[in-house]
Amino acid sequence: MTYRAGWIHYTNVAPILDSLVLPPGVTAVTGVPTEMNAALLEGRVDIANISAVEFIRHADRLEALPDFSVAVLGPVYSVNLFHTVPLERLRRVALTRQSAMSVALLEVLLAARGLSPTLERAEGEAEDLLASGYDGVLRIGDSALREWYRVVGPLTPETTMTTLPHTARGITVTDLAEEWFRLTGHPFVFAVWAYRREAPPPATLVQAMREARREGIGHLADVARRHAQKLGLPERVVQHYLWNFRYHLEAPDRLGLHEFAAQAVPGHAPLRFGPRPGTPTPSGAAP
């Protein structure tokens, strides 16, 4: 029987997915976060690197690999609110349909400030939507990274990613992961590798993923070079972007995940994770 994987193959998971060789009996499809969230919940795929908020909302049905995440401690650079007025004066914010995670995080951060602007679904580049009348635009993924750099760049030999301005040409870029860190002091987990409890991944797939992650992180400059060419960004930007991620769902990441779960989905079912590597498991289950 074929085991089906659903990958959200943004640049931020390139160190895991670029060199992944699927073992026999495993197939994969790709899509944006909302597509893969739905595919997993509807049973069209068996495992996916889904939005953490969907894992939380469906914790009664899902379990996650214990040592895989897409998380950051501080800025993420690719989940951004572009705005032309201070946050306290936001009236209309355009939201992408591609990610439930970023919308849930924005809602938590706005609530923490006591803010309640009108949130509307609208697609398009940030500067175009701002020009059309929105005073805030939420953008995610590779396009958000490019648009962030277009606003705050360029990077010069004398500057670093961390010293680039947050405001340029009348546009402020608020990094939502950085705002989360300021609010809580915890990392923010954007995605986990989740599966339906009745369909745990074969051990061969999980081992292949761990080997691919070692390969990708060990050759991060090569991964960054390839994706910088695809994105049309400087290699330095993409390399910093990638080394910034936390891919192992360590204890601090779990603290941040549980904190976000409590704020975003009060009363959620307990979050469940598979056994740690090296832990004996029943026959057929992931290591």
Summary of the structure (lengths in Angstrom):
residues: 287
radius of gyration: 18.8
end to end distance: 19.6
largest distance: 58.9
contacts: 958
relative contact order: 0.22
helix: 41%
strand: 22%
